[in-house]
Amino acid sequence: MLSFIHTADVHLDAPLHMLADRYELRQDDVRRTLQTIRDLVVSRQVDFWLIAGDLLEYHGGRRATAVFLRDLFESVAPIPVCIAPGNHDPWRADSFYQTMDWPGNVYWFTPEWGAYEFPEKSCVIYGWGFGQPHVYESPLATFPGKLDGYRHHLMVLHGTILNATKDEHQPYAPMSLQELVQADVDYVALGHIHKPEQFVHPLKKQPLAAYPGSPEGLTNKETGERCVLHGELDDAGKLTLQAIPVSQRQIHKLTIHAQGAETAEQLIAGMEAQLGRIADRDLVYVTLTGERAAHFVPSIPVLEQRFSRFFLFALTDETWPDIDAQKLMAEDSIWGKWLAKLAQIEANARSEEEREIARLAKQEALARIGGSMR
């Protein structure tokens, strides 16, 4: 039985400016998450720790953070740590990956295909790393093939599977699922896409490759539990994967309806009903929507203070006042003409996208009208 821990897209020292004074605290979270992963590597006595890129930012990465990683990897010796640099941490001559001395159990993959042999485990780890931030060709096009004489074959790669779930990440190092199948390895440890996803071998009907996702949420799109993958590969080639939660905090993204609120107290009561089960240690991003009384405009500072118990609480107000739009349009006023024009645009829209834009514009108009009528 062969086992491994697979992680990717840690993004240590990433410039997450939206966190403001919480930035260093979140960096500490990421370091603690890596220590949690290290503890899994040790406690489960896995054969390999596979890291599929974007570990430490090339731009902005600090030497102190690189030293932290060096010590962390040394603490799991002799377990091999196999790392394929990604587009955020390419294998550059001036990177910490090349300018620092690393423990003997750390194995780096470069822009030339590499293969590390572990005869005692009857296993080969293949890998390829970014040499620059932008790579638009498939690295698998130059994969030289497997080595003979080994039972197990694993691969570590940072890149985009072209038929993966749509993601906002650039399709760097694009690969097809068919190319992965043709590589004929037991498992490909992937990185680059922050949303967890697994790809099943069309014949073996078991995981062929996977993205574990970022182990600590980096933006408000990376919600919920964040995990690493624990893999076990038996002598018959059967692979099982288990997602293990490791994040220090969770990110929550909610839309809360104003429900016709007339006061801050009414609005806060409605918000508490939906936020009450979220842990204080977490990060919360809330969008307020729906109608509220025209005489009441939510105060963002007041609401952020009321919910300051959370590690981070960010609020966006997209509510609109309960103004009688039809009555306003019947009046010969600038407000009425504005709403009538938007209603005409919505009625004549040639697509659902245009209609949605017109509806949003109407909401914005009503919000401004309500603000002027306070």
HELIX and SHEET records of a PDB file:
HELIX    1   1 HIS A   17  ARG A   22  5                                   6    
HELIX    2   2 TYR A   23  SER A   43  1                                  21    
HELIX    3   3 ARG A   63  GLU A   74  1                                  12    
HELIX    4   4 PHE A   96  THR A   99  1                                   4    
HELIX    5   5 PRO A  119  LYS A  121  5                                   3    
HELIX    6   6 PRO A  139  THR A  142  5                                   4    
HELIX    7   7 LEU A  177  ALA A  183  1                                   7    
HELIX    8   8 ALA A  264  LEU A  275  1                                  12    
HELIX    9   9 ILE A  300  ARG A  306  1                                   7    
HELIX   10  10 ALA A  325  ALA A  330  1                                   6    
HELIX   11  11 ILE A  334  ALA A  347  1                                  14    
HELIX   12  12 GLU A  352  SER A  372  1                                  21    
SHEET    1   A 6 VAL A 106  TRP A 108  0                                        
SHEET    2   A 6 VAL A  81  ILE A  83  1                                        
SHEET    3   A 6 PHE A  48  ILE A  51  1                                        
SHEET    4   A 6 LEU A   2  THR A   7  1                                        
SHEET    5   A 6 CYS A 227  LEU A 233 -1                                        
SHEET    6   A 6 LEU A 239  PRO A 245 -1                                        
SHEET    1   B 6 GLY A 114  PHE A 118  0                                        
SHEET    2   B 6 CYS A 123  GLY A 127 -1                                        
SHEET    3   B 6 HIS A 152  HIS A 158  1                                        
SHEET    4   B 6 TYR A 187  GLY A 191  1                                        
SHEET    5   B 6 PRO A 207  TYR A 211  1                                        
SHEET    6   B 6 GLU A 197  VAL A 200 -1                                        
SHEET    1   C 2 THR A 160  ILE A 161  0                                        
SHEET    2   C 2 PRO A 174  MET A 175  1                                        
SHEET    1   D 3 ILE A 251  HIS A 257  0                                        
SHEET    2   D 3 LEU A 283  THR A 289  1                                        
SHEET    3   D 3 LEU A 312  ASP A 317  1                                        
SHEET    1   E 2 GLU A 291  ARG A 292  0                                        
SHEET    2   E 2 TRP A 320  PRO A 321  1                                        
END                                                                             
